[in-house]
Amino acid sequence: EFTQQDGDLIFVGFKRNGGLSIYFGEDPVYQFDDQSRLRRAFKSDLMYRSQGTTLTQLKRVRTEQETVLQSRDLSIEHCKAFLSEMTTTLTTFLSMLQEDRLIVGRHVSQSGESAQALIKRVITSIETAITTKTLSPALK
């Protein structure tokens, strides 16, 4: 957990398989696989999931009778724009981490990893995600 100077919280975690998840408050959220490839994202009340070569945008539409999940695959241009915006957000976060401009809150590590070691692992994962800019294989 990191706190920005304005008080906004950023939560960072790793799944058992090593995949990184970053929650910038409630929005946006980016989830990566163990190779730092984007798997899922949540932005502006929309969900996104990897299709390998593009992202599928998912939107929940609720009525009194039912909830429907509408989906559409992003065009290559829209996918690139989404990844570019994500890269900008991650680059800003990375700079804040590298320049110690965040307050480190609680951290939990099942392996006994120190906060500093955890931050180094987060930095490495973000750097890889920024440089690869790739999507994980399609999610089922």
Order of alpha helices (4+ residues) and beta strands (2+ residues): beta-beta-beta-beta-beta-beta-beta-beta-alpha-beta-alpha
